[in-house]
Amino acid sequence: MFEVTSEPLSIEEISKKVVRPEAGAVVTFTGTVREFTKGKRTLYLTYEAYASMAEKQLTRIGDEIKERWPEAVTAISHRTGKLGISDIAVVIAVSTPHRKDAYEANEYAIERIKQIVPIWKKEKWEDGEEWIGDQLEKSAGIPDKEEIR
Amino acid sequence: MIKVNCFAHLKEQAGGNHIHIDRKEMSVKELLQEVQEKYHIQTDSVLVAINEEYAFPDDQVTEYDTVALIPPVSGG
């Protein structure tokens, strides 16, 4: 249910993993490679992962969702390697009996991915390249104690 | 000898996938200090993972652990 892979991601396949009779809602989030960020053009991205730990942390996010939304079932796949514009980097599928929980749990999952999952992207622009640090909308880029334990 | 795995820009700064610290055991805090002094890697926002779990500054690292430096993540 939680994987890091260098293969292209299929929204359909990942979404199917959480479909079940008890669910009345499946929310699927797809993260894609954006061409322009603050006016700067991205040519492609390269994602690197500490794969074994990343899968553990994704599983942990699934456990956290279970604690908060006991009826939710979650599947997350994150891609690594070189990705072009509009390629899919991450797919998160959450199913719940009712839609509100699925929307909330899905958003929770992507926020947590950006905090604790050891995956990094390198942006390649027309005039250079750079590893990107945290993209959380707060000052510190590292998880605090409450976030990691 | 403690083997420390490096990722993203730390890999480039370390000049390879991992670095070695010539100690049998040390705290996470000491490890980060040594990495900063010996390899001139800025470790202010770097976390340490021991056996694939995030560690605290006072946790102990031994040469039998799987150790990694985790810079701020940017997945998603």
Backbone of each chain as ProteinMPNN parsed JSONL, in Angstrom:
{"seq_chain_A": "MFEVTSEPLSIEEISKKVVRPEAGAVVTFTGTVREFTKGKRTLYLTYEAYASMAEKQLTRIGDEIKERWPEAVTAISHRTGKLGISDIAVVIAVSTPHRKDAYEANEYAIERIKQIVPIWKKEKWEDGEEWIGDQLEKSAGIPDKEEIR", "coords_chain_A": {"N_chain_A": [[0.831, -1.215, 0.0], [2.108, 1.105, 0.404], [4.583, 2.632, -1.276], [7.793, 3.24, -2.817], [8.968, 3.982, -5.904], [10.693, 3.546, -9.053], [9.28, 3.329, -11.278], [6.743, 4.474, -13.646], [3.753, 6.012, -12.315], [0.475, 4.743, -11.822], [-2.57, 6.201, -11.613], [-5.062, 5.027, -11.544], [-4.508, 2.336, -10.768], [-3.469, 2.685, -8.176], [-5.531, 3.94, -6.874], [-7.461, 1.941, -7.01], [-6.57, 0.173, -5.088], [-7.646, 0.99, -2.659], [-10.323, 0.785, -2.86], [-13.372, -0.517, -1.706], [-16.173, -2.354, -0.305], [-17.209, -1.004, 1.962], [-16.597, 1.617, 1.595], [-17.66, 4.857, 0.642], [-16.526, 6.877, -0.584], [-13.73, 7.832, -2.477], [-10.851, 9.587, -2.39], [-8.441, 10.903, -4.466], [-5.234, 12.109, -4.677], [-3.014, 13.716, -6.876], [0.261, 14.445, -7.421], [2.042, 16.511, -9.53], [4.697, 17.375, -11.85], [5.57, 20.703, -11.946], [5.855, 23.307, -14.314], [6.504, 26.101, -14.147], [7.789, 27.943, -11.468], [7.361, 30.567, -9.436], [7.94, 32.203, -11.661], [10.179, 31.032, -12.694], [11.534, 28.722, -14.968], [11.195, 25.254, -14.99], [13.01, 22.516, -16.219], [13.272, 19.76, -15.877], [12.817, 17.361, -13.18], [14.671, 15.636, -10.662], [14.106, 13.016, -8.571], [15.261, 11.766, -5.518], [15.427, 9.1, -3.218], [15.598, 7.864, 0.124], [14.967, 4.964, 0.069], [14.082, 2.636, 1.595], [13.658, 3.662, 4.159], [11.898, 5.681, 3.514], [9.628, 4.275, 2.68], [8.92, 3.136, 5.095], [8.239, 5.465, 6.51], [6.098, 6.373, 5.013], [4.317, 4.332, 5.536], [3.971, 4.781, 8.2], [2.603, 7.219, 8.09], [0.228, 6.279, 7.067], [-0.594, 4.82, 9.309], [-0.944, 6.886, 11.132], [-3.072, 8.206, 9.96], [-5.018, 6.276, 10.246], [-5.328, 6.358, 13.016], [-6.483, 8.875, 13.354], [-8.627, 8.936, 11.574], [-10.395, 6.423, 11.821], [-11.818, 4.789, 10.055], [-10.616, 4.993, 7.627], [-8.854, 3.962, 4.679], [-5.671, 3.851, 3.266], [-3.497, 4.443, 0.493], [-0.286, 5.003, -0.792], [1.937, 6.086, -3.274], [5.181, 6.935, -4.321], [7.253, 8.41, -6.71], [10.59, 7.941, -8.032], [13.651, 9.191, -9.55], [14.225, 10.598, -12.858], [11.964, 13.08, -13.824], [9.701, 14.505, -16.126], [7.998, 17.57, -17.154], [4.707, 17.722, -15.919], [4.699, 15.008, -15.385], [3.84, 12.36, -13.115], [4.503, 12.564, -9.722], [3.7, 11.775, -7.212], [1.105, 9.777, -5.792], [-1.772, 9.726, -3.87], [-4.18, 7.842, -2.352], [-7.213, 7.736, -0.665], [-9.738, 6.05, 1.014], [-12.969, 6.25, 2.473], [-15.965, 5.791, 4.47], [-17.572, 8.103, 4.229], [-17.384, 11.228, 2.367], [-16.144, 13.561, 3.479], [-14.219, 12.87, 5.409], [-12.405, 11.495, 3.802], [-11.384, 13.505, 2.12], [-10.142, 15.156, 4.038], [-8.278, 13.428, 5.273], [-6.677, 12.813, 3.125], [-5.463, 15.25, 2.511], [-4.039, 15.6, 4.844], [-2.184, 13.545, 4.552], [-0.472, 14.403, 2.396], [0.649, 16.684, 3.487], [2.104, 15.608, 5.597], [3.89, 13.994, 4.195], [5.541, 15.913, 3.126], [6.816, 16.672, 5.396], [8.084, 14.476, 6.776], [8.99, 12.345, 5.129], [11.78, 10.801, 3.728], [12.629, 11.969, 0.977], [13.96, 13.623, -1.814], [14.108, 16.417, -4.05], [15.695, 17.429, -7.05], [15.971, 20.338, -8.808], [16.062, 21.094, -12.212], [16.953, 23.773, -14.06], [16.91, 26.183, -16.77], [19.22, 27.579, -16.454], [20.812, 26.25, -14.612], [21.054, 24.043, -11.697], [19.616, 22.638, -8.704], [19.465, 21.18, -5.449], [16.465, 20.911, -3.696], [15.34, 22.241, -0.646], [13.287, 22.234, 2.258], [9.781, 22.657, 1.663], [7.797, 23.587, 3.121], [5.311, 25.738, 4.407], [6.484, 27.289, 6.484], [9.01, 28.47, 8.778], [11.161, 26.732, 9.714], [12.738, 23.847, 8.356], [12.739, 21.286, 9.219], [11.369, 18.383, 10.781], [9.715, 18.73, 13.916], [10.017, 17.493, 17.323], [7.485, 16.455, 18.059], [6.473, 15.902, 15.645], [7.989, 13.847, 14.558], [7.922, 11.706, 16.266]], "CA_chain_A": [[0.0, 0.0, 0.0], [3.01, 2.26, 0.522], [5.775, 2.26, -2.032], [8.645, 4.183, -3.52], [9.302, 3.224, -7.116], [11.212, 4.32, -10.18], [8.365, 3.102, -12.399], [5.642, 5.446, -13.742], [2.637, 5.71, -11.412], [-0.863, 4.672, -12.399], [-3.583, 6.711, -10.681], [-6.105, 3.998, -11.509], [-4.082, 1.182, -9.969], [-3.294, 3.05, -6.766], [-6.872, 4.22, -6.383], [-8.155, 0.638, -6.868], [-6.124, -0.507, -3.862], [-8.422, 1.387, -1.478], [-11.758, 0.588, -3.12], [-13.941, -1.642, -0.931], [-17.628, -2.159, -0.155], [-17.544, -0.078, 3.057], [-16.248, 2.986, 1.222], [-18.55, 5.603, -0.235], [-15.738, 7.959, -1.172], [-12.292, 7.649, -2.687], [-10.204, 10.828, -2.823], [-7.109, 10.633, -4.987], [-4.41, 13.288, -4.945], [-1.911, 13.458, -7.788], [1.251, 15.514, -7.455], [2.704, 16.483, -10.836], [5.827, 18.294, -11.988], [5.132, 22.02, -12.409], [6.878, 23.917, -15.186], [6.966, 27.411, -13.682], [7.679, 28.256, -10.051], [7.738, 31.982, -9.271], [8.477, 32.728, -12.907], [11.352, 30.298, -13.148], [11.119, 27.547, -15.719], [11.819, 23.962, -14.679], [13.116, 21.63, -17.386], [12.879, 18.454, -15.33], [13.171, 17.138, -11.78], [15.166, 14.306, -10.313], [13.788, 12.661, -7.185], [16.075, 10.733, -4.882], [14.807, 8.678, -1.956], [16.158, 6.84, 1.006], [13.737, 4.22, -0.224], [13.581, 1.755, 2.658], [13.128, 4.508, 5.23], [10.74, 6.42, 2.979], [8.459, 3.393, 2.727], [8.537, 3.061, 6.511], [7.593, 6.714, 6.911], [4.785, 6.393, 4.356], [3.486, 3.402, 6.306], [3.661, 5.485, 9.445], [1.547, 8.193, 7.777], [-0.988, 5.473, 6.993], [-0.985, 4.511, 10.692], [-1.447, 8.13, 11.742], [-4.407, 8.451, 9.391], [-5.883, 5.291, 10.907], [-5.629, 6.845, 14.367], [-7.348, 10.051, 13.291], [-9.832, 8.577, 10.811], [-10.302, 4.957, 11.948], [-12.429, 4.025, 8.963], [-9.926, 5.288, 6.364], [-7.816, 3.083, 4.124], [-4.779, 4.737, 2.512], [-2.404, 3.904, -0.332], [0.558, 6.1, -1.284], [3.109, 5.719, -4.07], [6.016, 8.074, -4.705], [8.186, 8.023, -7.758], [11.953, 8.484, -7.984], [14.308, 9.291, -10.852], [14.033, 11.826, -13.641], [10.571, 13.304, -14.216], [9.466, 15.672, -16.971], [6.848, 18.414, -16.819], [3.412, 17.035, -15.816], [4.806, 13.617, -14.934], [3.276, 12.165, -11.776], [5.524, 12.297, -8.703], [3.097, 11.095, -6.055], [-0.339, 9.533, -5.806], [-2.312, 9.354, -2.555], [-5.599, 7.473, -2.433], [-7.826, 7.453, 0.643], [-11.168, 5.76, 0.96], [-13.704, 6.29, 3.749], [-17.414, 5.647, 4.23], [-18.151, 9.389, 3.803], [-16.373, 11.976, 1.632], [-15.415, 14.598, 4.224], [-13.038, 12.243, 6.013], [-11.429, 11.141, 2.764], [-10.715, 14.752, 1.719], [-9.26, 15.618, 5.123], [-7.168, 12.483, 5.472], [-5.786, 12.91, 1.972], [-4.638, 16.459, 2.677], [-3.117, 15.298, 5.949], [-1.105, 12.691, 4.031], [0.526, 15.144, 1.603], [1.379, 17.575, 4.401], [3.059, 14.777, 6.34], [4.949, 13.579, 3.268], [6.474, 17.029, 3.007], [7.532, 16.845, 6.665], [8.868, 13.375, 7.362], [9.421, 11.251, 4.252], [13.088, 11.147, 3.169], [12.69, 12.05, -0.488], [14.456, 14.96, -2.161], [14.082, 16.677, -5.495], [16.662, 18.353, -7.611], [15.347, 21.063, -9.92], [16.952, 21.463, -13.311], [16.459, 24.948, -14.775], [17.681, 26.503, -17.98], [20.537, 28.138, -16.11], [21.479, 25.572, -13.5], [20.297, 23.027, -10.977], [19.761, 22.762, -7.254], [18.639, 20.347, -4.568], [15.49, 21.745, -3.0], [15.143, 21.913, 0.762], [11.89, 22.076, 2.624], [8.827, 23.525, 0.979], [6.697, 23.835, 4.033], [5.11, 27.169, 4.549], [6.897, 27.733, 7.809], [10.425, 28.798, 8.644], [12.08, 25.613, 9.854], [12.486, 22.808, 7.373], [12.891, 19.95, 9.77], [10.27, 18.035, 11.661], [10.044, 18.852, 15.331], [9.902, 16.223, 18.044], [6.123, 15.923, 18.026], [6.171, 15.448, 14.292], [8.687, 12.63, 14.155], [7.675, 10.554, 17.154]], "C_chain_A": [[0.864, 1.263, 0.0], [4.313, 1.933, -0.196], [6.495, 3.46, -2.632], [9.164, 3.423, -4.726], [9.855, 4.13, -8.206], [10.32, 4.149, -11.415], [7.278, 4.185, -12.451], [4.455, 5.025, -12.875], [1.313, 5.699, -12.168], [-1.892, 5.083, -11.35], [-4.65, 5.641, -10.449], [-5.724, 2.837, -10.582], [-3.997, 1.506, -8.48], [-4.656, 3.307, -6.122], [-7.655, 2.914, -6.128], [-7.798, -0.066, -5.562], [-7.01, -0.191, -2.655], [-9.936, 1.22, -1.675], [-12.24, -0.645, -2.361], [-15.414, -1.342, -0.664], [-18.017, -1.128, 0.906], [-17.353, 1.379, 2.655], [-17.301, 3.608, 0.317], [-17.812, 6.732, -0.913], [-14.292, 7.516, -1.327], [-11.759, 8.983, -3.173], [-8.787, 10.484, -3.243], [-6.405, 11.948, -5.265], [-3.284, 12.871, -5.871], [-0.977, 14.659, -7.763], [2.03, 15.415, -8.754], [3.813, 17.529, -10.898], [5.361, 19.591, -12.649], [6.236, 22.674, -13.226], [7.412, 25.23, -14.624], [6.747, 27.573, -12.182], [8.236, 29.657, -9.857], [8.469, 32.509, -10.509], [9.665, 31.971, -13.466], [10.933, 28.985, -13.809], [11.914, 26.298, -15.328], [11.859, 23.122, -15.952], [12.725, 20.207, -16.998], [13.299, 18.384, -13.867], [13.804, 15.763, -11.645], [14.852, 14.072, -8.838], [14.72, 11.556, -6.708], [15.408, 10.369, -3.563], [15.744, 7.792, -1.16], [15.007, 5.838, 1.083], [13.198, 3.396, 0.943], [12.989, 2.574, 3.805], [11.891, 5.259, 4.762], [9.482, 5.546, 3.025], [7.975, 3.209, 4.164], [7.767, 4.301, 6.943], [6.214, 6.86, 6.244], [3.81, 5.487, 5.108], [3.046, 4.048, 7.614], [2.559, 6.531, 9.232], [0.202, 7.469, 7.67], [-1.515, 5.135, 8.385], [-1.57, 5.746, 11.38], [-2.859, 8.449, 11.239], [-5.429, 7.518, 10.046], [-6.276, 5.739, 12.327], [-6.647, 7.976, 14.335], [-8.678, 9.779, 12.602], [-9.886, 7.047, 10.758], [-10.878, 4.169, 10.772], [-11.724, 4.231, 7.619], [-8.955, 4.175, 5.972], [-7.004, 3.922, 3.146], [-3.782, 3.943, 1.677], [-1.615, 5.093, -0.871], [1.71, 5.512, -2.106], [3.858, 6.978, -4.452], [7.057, 7.604, -5.699], [9.571, 8.609, -7.51], [12.52, 8.535, -9.403], [13.968, 10.592, -11.551], [12.593, 11.948, -14.129], [10.443, 14.587, -15.028], [8.243, 16.446, -16.507], [5.549, 17.594, -16.937], [3.509, 15.547, -15.503], [4.304, 13.532, -13.49], [4.365, 11.77, -10.785], [4.951, 11.508, -7.539], [1.602, 10.907, -6.27], [-0.748, 9.074, -4.408], [-3.782, 9.034, -2.742], [-6.099, 7.141, -1.033], [-9.292, 7.143, 0.427], [-11.741, 5.763, 2.365], [-15.188, 6.076, 3.449], [-18.036, 6.937, 3.697], [-17.061, 10.34, 3.328], [-15.54, 12.944, 2.459], [-14.118, 14.042, 4.814], [-11.966, 11.934, 4.966], [-10.673, 12.373, 2.282], [-9.701, 15.174, 2.788], [-8.042, 14.723, 5.287], [-6.18, 12.579, 4.33], [-4.882, 14.132, 2.089], [-3.614, 16.261, 3.802], [-1.916, 14.509, 5.422], [-0.059, 13.499, 3.268], [1.316, 16.103, 2.496], [2.449, 16.79, 5.16], [4.197, 14.296, 5.444], [6.001, 14.669, 3.197], [7.24, 17.298, 4.296], [8.508, 15.716, 6.974], [9.404, 12.328, 6.392], [10.73, 11.62, 3.543], [13.182, 10.972, 1.653], [13.081, 13.487, -0.81], [14.343, 15.155, -3.663], [15.143, 17.686, -5.873], [15.997, 18.999, -8.809], [16.409, 21.345, -10.971], [16.29, 22.602, -14.068], [17.287, 25.171, -16.03], [19.099, 26.956, -17.629], [21.197, 27.462, -14.908], [20.607, 24.529, -12.842], [20.559, 23.155, -9.487], [18.889, 21.74, -6.526], [17.735, 21.276, -3.786], [15.353, 21.271, -1.557], [13.662, 21.859, 1.067], [11.013, 23.07, 1.888], [7.601, 23.747, 1.838], [6.545, 25.324, 4.182], [5.304, 27.596, 5.998], [8.406, 27.88, 7.748], [11.346, 27.582, 8.725], [11.72, 24.487, 8.897], [12.601, 21.411, 7.916], [11.743, 19.646, 10.723], [10.642, 18.256, 13.124], [9.712, 17.535, 16.026], [8.51, 15.61, 17.957], [5.828, 15.333, 16.652], [6.816, 14.102, 13.966], [8.465, 11.455, 15.094], [6.197, 10.439, 17.491]], "O_chain_A": [[0.402, 2.346, -0.359], [5.058, 1.053, 0.234], [5.915, 4.51, -2.908], [9.737, 2.342, -4.585], [9.533, 5.317, -8.276], [10.572, 4.746, -12.462], [6.927, 4.754, -11.417], [4.183, 3.835, -12.718], [1.068, 6.537, -13.036], [-2.066, 4.41, -10.334], [-5.075, 5.388, -9.321], [-6.508, 2.416, -9.732], [-4.399, 0.707, -7.635], [-4.895, 2.936, -4.973], [-8.407, 2.806, -5.159], [-8.607, -0.803, -4.999], [-7.119, -1.001, -1.734], [-10.722, 1.484, -0.765], [-11.587, -1.689, -2.377], [-15.847, -0.196, -0.787], [-19.037, -0.453, 0.768], [-17.89, 2.277, 3.304], [-17.772, 2.989, -0.638], [-18.386, 7.464, -1.72], [-13.71, 6.907, -0.429], [-12.154, 9.466, -4.234], [-8.03, 9.864, -2.496], [-6.914, 12.795, -5.997], [-2.671, 11.819, -5.69], [-1.4, 15.777, -8.058], [2.612, 14.374, -9.057], [3.852, 18.454, -10.087], [4.83, 19.582, -13.76], [7.412, 22.6, -12.869], [8.621, 25.459, -14.619], [5.64, 27.362, -11.687], [9.42, 29.907, -10.08], [9.494, 33.181, -10.396], [10.107, 32.237, -14.583], [10.1, 28.243, -13.288], [13.145, 26.298, -15.34], [10.866, 23.026, -16.673], [11.956, 19.543, -17.693], [14.041, 19.237, -13.379], [13.51, 14.847, -12.414], [15.279, 14.834, -7.971], [14.936, 10.556, -7.393], [14.882, 11.24, -2.87], [16.57, 7.067, -1.716], [14.197, 5.853, 2.01], [12.007, 3.448, 1.248], [11.945, 2.22, 4.355], [10.946, 5.45, 5.527], [8.401, 6.024, 3.369], [6.773, 3.136, 4.419], [6.766, 4.204, 7.654], [5.284, 7.404, 6.84], [2.64, 5.824, 5.293], [1.913, 3.883, 8.066], [1.69, 6.707, 10.086], [-0.826, 7.975, 8.12], [-2.722, 5.159, 8.622], [-2.557, 5.659, 12.11], [-3.718, 8.9, 11.996], [-6.55, 7.92, 10.357], [-7.404, 5.525, 12.771], [-7.553, 8.039, 15.166], [-9.716, 10.315, 12.989], [-9.472, 6.444, 9.768], [-10.482, 3.03, 10.521], [-12.17, 3.713, 6.595], [-8.328, 3.54, 6.821], [-7.565, 4.62, 2.301], [-3.288, 2.9, 2.105], [-2.194, 6.069, -1.348], [2.368, 4.562, -1.683], [3.255, 7.972, -4.857], [7.658, 6.54, -5.546], [9.709, 9.645, -6.859], [11.934, 7.987, -10.336], [13.494, 11.549, -10.939], [12.066, 11.037, -14.767], [11.003, 15.623, -14.668], [7.541, 16.03, -15.585], [5.331, 16.879, -17.915], [2.479, 14.887, -15.368], [4.344, 14.513, -12.747], [5.062, 10.773, -10.976], [5.634, 10.671, -6.95], [0.926, 11.758, -6.848], [-0.151, 8.16, -3.838], [-4.545, 9.864, -3.237], [-5.48, 6.36, -0.31], [-10.002, 7.879, -0.257], [-11.091, 5.338, 3.32], [-15.61, 6.171, 2.297], [-18.91, 6.899, 2.831], [-15.935, 10.28, 3.82], [-14.357, 13.136, 2.178], [-13.062, 14.668, 4.726], [-10.772, 12.093, 5.218], [-9.464, 12.31, 2.057], [-8.555, 15.504, 2.48], [-6.917, 15.203, 5.423], [-4.974, 12.441, 4.537], [-3.686, 14.061, 1.803], [-2.471, 16.707, 3.705], [-0.775, 14.775, 5.799], [1.137, 13.294, 3.478], [2.511, 16.309, 2.286], [3.569, 17.268, 5.337], [5.341, 14.203, 5.889], [7.2, 14.392, 3.205], [8.205, 18.063, 4.297], [9.638, 15.971, 7.389], [10.209, 11.489, 6.798], [10.791, 12.629, 2.839], [13.722, 9.994, 1.137], [12.612, 14.435, -0.182], [14.462, 14.211, -4.444], [15.444, 18.635, -5.15], [15.518, 18.314, -9.713], [17.515, 21.78, -10.653], [15.214, 22.439, -14.645], [18.238, 24.44, -16.308], [20.044, 26.749, -18.391], [22.057, 28.059, -14.26], [19.549, 24.171, -13.36], [21.576, 23.701, -9.06], [17.753, 21.468, -6.915], [18.178, 22.304, -3.274], [15.263, 20.075, -1.281], [12.866, 21.474, 0.211], [11.441, 24.169, 1.537], [6.516, 24.052, 1.344], [7.513, 26.079, 4.098], [4.422, 28.173, 6.633], [9.027, 27.461, 6.771], [12.226, 27.424, 7.879], [10.545, 24.209, 8.66], [12.565, 20.444, 7.155], [11.214, 20.539, 11.385], [11.777, 17.991, 13.519], [9.2, 16.598, 15.414], [8.367, 14.398, 17.8], [5.044, 14.394, 16.515], [6.267, 13.311, 13.198], [8.79, 10.32, 14.747], [5.799, 9.534, 18.224]]}, "seq_chain_B": "MIKVNCFAHLKEQAGGNHIHIDRKEMSVKELLQEVQEKYHIQTDSVLVAINEEYAFPDDQVTEYDTVALIPPVSGG", "coords_chain_B": {"N_chain_B": [[34.133, 1.769, 13.545], [31.866, 3.998, 12.164], [29.481, 3.936, 9.707], [28.088, 6.333, 7.63], [25.312, 7.129, 5.838], [24.642, 9.238, 3.031], [22.537, 11.692, 1.486], [20.985, 13.442, -1.301], [21.976, 16.86, -1.531], [23.926, 16.546, 0.356], [25.321, 14.325, -0.294], [26.794, 15.185, -2.451], [28.359, 17.091, -1.18], [29.755, 15.462, 0.58], [31.15, 13.943, -1.136], [30.488, 11.4, -1.965], [28.454, 8.37, -1.536], [28.495, 7.703, 1.11], [30.018, 8.391, 4.327], [32.73, 7.806, 6.625], [33.048, 7.507, 10.098], [35.468, 7.458, 12.516], [34.792, 5.895, 14.952], [33.422, 3.844, 17.59], [31.125, 4.156, 18.974], [28.864, 6.799, 19.612], [27.143, 9.892, 20.472], [24.229, 11.212, 18.791], [24.381, 13.943, 18.605], [27.149, 14.39, 18.875], [28.007, 13.073, 16.607], [26.966, 14.689, 14.544], [28.402, 17.01, 15.03], [30.987, 16.158, 14.458], [30.764, 15.507, 11.754], [30.289, 18.009, 10.725], [32.68, 19.363, 11.379], [34.717, 17.769, 10.231], [33.967, 17.273, 7.575], [33.015, 19.634, 6.701], [30.31, 20.061, 6.381], [27.304, 21.694, 6.567], [25.303, 21.272, 9.292], [23.087, 22.213, 10.601], [20.315, 22.035, 9.937], [20.047, 19.376, 9.587], [18.875, 16.103, 10.085], [19.345, 13.021, 11.902], [19.103, 9.631, 11.027], [18.595, 6.58, 12.618], [18.814, 3.242, 12.01], [16.717, 3.545, 10.195], [14.859, 5.183, 11.465], [13.931, 8.384, 12.752], [16.23, 10.084, 14.841], [17.046, 11.39, 18.126], [19.058, 14.119, 19.502], [20.407, 13.146, 21.804], [20.414, 10.436, 21.539], [22.142, 7.283, 21.112], [24.584, 6.22, 18.751], [25.87, 3.366, 17.157], [28.559, 1.389, 15.714], [27.27, -0.725, 14.602], [24.852, 0.062, 13.75], [22.517, 1.18, 11.216], [23.074, 4.12, 9.726], [22.083, 7.418, 8.82], [22.294, 10.636, 7.26], [19.869, 13.083, 7.197], [18.83, 15.519, 5.24], [16.707, 18.517, 5.037], [13.556, 17.539, 3.778], [12.05, 17.128, 0.479], [9.936, 15.945, -0.894], [6.899, 14.837, -2.609]], "CA_chain_B": [[33.87, 2.672, 12.42], [30.445, 4.204, 11.895], [29.224, 4.306, 8.314], [26.97, 7.277, 7.596], [24.796, 7.314, 4.471], [24.338, 10.633, 2.678], [21.577, 11.85, 0.396], [20.767, 14.756, -1.921], [23.18, 17.702, -1.66], [24.959, 16.093, 1.293], [26.11, 13.35, -1.046], [27.76, 15.962, -3.235], [29.323, 17.705, -0.247], [30.58, 14.411, 1.183], [31.935, 13.347, -2.205], [30.143, 9.987, -2.141], [27.2, 7.932, -0.922], [28.613, 7.619, 2.564], [31.281, 8.779, 4.959], [33.04, 6.957, 7.769], [33.531, 8.183, 11.294], [36.32, 6.47, 13.176], [34.359, 5.708, 16.351], [32.563, 2.662, 17.764], [29.857, 4.614, 19.513], [28.827, 8.23, 19.934], [25.773, 10.397, 20.44], [23.825, 11.857, 17.541], [24.911, 15.305, 18.669], [28.589, 14.303, 18.574], [28.143, 12.673, 15.203], [26.732, 15.864, 13.701], [29.54, 17.92, 15.216], [32.144, 15.625, 13.735], [30.494, 15.647, 10.318], [30.446, 19.431, 10.402], [34.085, 19.748, 11.463], [35.585, 16.995, 9.347], [33.565, 17.344, 6.165], [32.527, 20.99, 6.444], [28.914, 19.993, 5.973], [26.446, 22.455, 7.471], [24.357, 20.277, 9.808], [22.054, 22.865, 11.418], [18.962, 21.553, 9.67], [20.151, 17.963, 9.207], [18.504, 15.114, 11.105], [20.027, 11.735, 11.782], [18.238, 8.454, 11.147], [19.256, 5.357, 13.073], [17.994, 2.092, 11.6], [15.569, 4.054, 9.426], [13.942, 5.997, 12.262], [14.552, 9.633, 13.175], [16.849, 9.995, 16.164], [17.206, 12.624, 18.896], [20.473, 14.451, 19.738], [21.034, 12.359, 22.869], [20.439, 8.993, 21.208], [23.467, 6.746, 20.814], [24.807, 5.552, 17.467], [27.023, 2.464, 17.223], [29.035, 0.958, 14.397], [26.398, -1.785, 14.079], [23.599, 0.664, 13.292], [22.425, 1.807, 9.894], [22.993, 5.543, 10.059], [21.969, 8.291, 7.651], [22.047, 12.07, 7.437], [18.632, 13.422, 6.476], [18.62, 16.971, 5.091], [15.274, 18.835, 4.881], [13.01, 16.737, 2.677], [11.293, 17.904, -0.521], [9.112, 15.046, -1.709], [5.523, 15.263, -2.865]], "C_chain_B": [[32.365, 2.782, 12.167], [30.285, 4.677, 10.453], [27.972, 5.172, 8.274], [26.539, 7.506, 6.147], [24.382, 8.765, 4.242], [23.377, 10.68, 1.488], [21.557, 13.294, -0.105], [22.058, 15.582, -1.928], [24.289, 17.272, -0.712], [25.886, 15.077, 0.632], [27.198, 14.077, -1.852], [28.816, 16.592, -2.334], [30.27, 16.664, 0.343], [31.474, 13.739, 0.143], [31.672, 11.858, -2.376], [28.861, 9.638, -1.404], [27.273, 7.831, 0.596], [29.97, 8.12, 3.043], [31.501, 7.856, 6.158], [33.556, 7.797, 8.921], [34.259, 7.134, 12.13], [36.003, 6.357, 14.673], [33.491, 4.461, 16.415], [31.172, 3.079, 18.21], [29.948, 6.097, 19.814], [27.367, 8.696, 19.946], [25.499, 11.039, 19.082], [24.413, 13.273, 17.464], [26.403, 15.328, 18.309], [28.836, 13.96, 17.108], [28.0, 13.888, 14.281], [27.883, 16.865, 13.812], [30.743, 17.467, 14.398], [31.981, 15.761, 12.218], [30.74, 17.095, 9.886], [31.924, 19.832, 10.382], [34.938, 19.072, 10.395], [35.254, 17.175, 7.866], [33.029, 18.717, 5.764], [31.115, 20.978, 5.868], [28.089, 20.73, 7.023], [25.339, 21.522, 7.976], [23.222, 20.88, 10.643], [20.652, 22.305, 11.194], [18.964, 20.081, 9.242], [19.732, 17.071, 10.379], [19.294, 13.841, 10.86], [18.982, 10.632, 11.901], [19.089, 7.283, 11.607], [18.311, 4.208, 12.773], [16.642, 2.542, 11.044], [14.489, 4.735, 10.252], [14.669, 7.275, 12.67], [15.065, 9.525, 14.609], [16.94, 11.372, 16.811], [18.684, 12.866, 19.194], [21.152, 13.571, 20.793], [21.048, 10.849, 22.599], [21.855, 8.559, 20.854], [23.484, 6.032, 19.464], [25.985, 4.594, 17.663], [27.4, 2.024, 15.814], [28.168, -0.152, 13.799], [25.075, -1.228, 13.562], [23.684, 1.104, 11.831], [22.13, 3.281, 10.137], [22.895, 6.375, 8.783], [21.767, 9.739, 8.076], [20.845, 12.43, 6.573], [18.501, 14.948, 6.389], [17.123, 17.249, 4.936], [14.702, 18.18, 3.618], [12.201, 17.608, 1.712], [10.522, 16.987, -1.462], [7.732, 15.623, -1.947], [5.384, 15.933, -4.215]], "O_chain_B": [[31.682, 1.774, 11.979], [30.871, 5.677, 10.039], [26.929, 4.801, 8.812], [27.311, 8.015, 5.334], [23.848, 9.426, 5.132], [23.408, 9.82, 0.607], [22.033, 14.218, 0.554], [23.117, 15.068, -2.289], [25.458, 17.588, -0.937], [27.07, 14.985, 0.956], [28.348, 13.643, -1.919], [30.001, 16.626, -2.667], [31.444, 16.947, 0.578], [32.434, 13.051, 0.49], [32.53, 11.129, -2.873], [28.257, 10.481, -0.74], [26.252, 7.868, 1.282], [30.923, 8.252, 2.274], [30.57, 7.211, 6.64], [34.392, 8.682, 8.741], [33.723, 6.061, 12.409], [36.827, 6.676, 15.53], [32.892, 4.063, 15.415], [30.175, 2.443, 17.87], [30.998, 6.59, 20.225], [26.474, 7.983, 19.489], [26.419, 11.361, 18.33], [24.871, 13.725, 16.415], [26.855, 16.176, 17.54], [29.746, 14.486, 16.467], [28.798, 14.089, 13.365], [28.285, 17.484, 12.827], [31.417, 18.263, 13.743], [32.928, 16.085, 11.501], [31.316, 17.362, 8.831], [32.368, 20.548, 9.484], [35.766, 19.708, 9.743], [36.145, 17.223, 7.018], [32.638, 18.927, 4.616], [30.773, 21.772, 4.992], [28.166, 20.428, 8.214], [24.53, 21.035, 7.186], [22.484, 20.155, 11.311], [19.892, 22.123, 12.145], [18.016, 19.602, 8.62], [20.176, 17.261, 11.511], [19.834, 13.613, 9.778], [18.096, 10.684, 12.754], [20.162, 7.023, 11.061], [17.164, 4.194, 13.217], [15.59, 1.997, 11.376], [13.346, 4.858, 9.812], [15.877, 7.258, 12.908], [14.409, 8.945, 15.474], [16.915, 12.393, 16.125], [19.484, 11.931, 19.146], [22.344, 13.283, 20.682], [21.637, 10.084, 23.363], [22.661, 9.35, 20.363], [22.536, 5.34, 19.09], [26.991, 4.967, 18.267], [26.665, 2.255, 14.853], [28.313, -0.485, 12.623], [24.268, -1.967, 12.998], [24.762, 1.361, 11.295], [21.085, 3.643, 10.679], [23.548, 6.07, 7.785], [21.156, 10.027, 9.105], [20.803, 12.125, 5.381], [18.103, 15.593, 7.359], [16.346, 16.317, 4.727], [15.29, 18.26, 2.539], [11.729, 18.684, 2.078], [10.463, 17.222, -2.669], [7.431, 16.746, -1.544], [4.287, 16.351, -4.586]]}, "name": "protein", "num_of_chains": 2, "seq": "MFEVTSEPLSIEEISKKVVRPEAGAVVTFTGTVREFTKGKRTLYLTYEAYASMAEKQLTRIGDEIKERWPEAVTAISHRTGKLGISDIAVVIAVSTPHRKDAYEANEYAIERIKQIVPIWKKEKWEDGEEWIGDQLEKSAGIPDKEEIRMIKVNCFAHLKEQAGGNHIHIDRKEMSVKELLQEVQEKYHIQTDSVLVAINEEYAFPDDQVTEYDTVALIPPVSGG"}
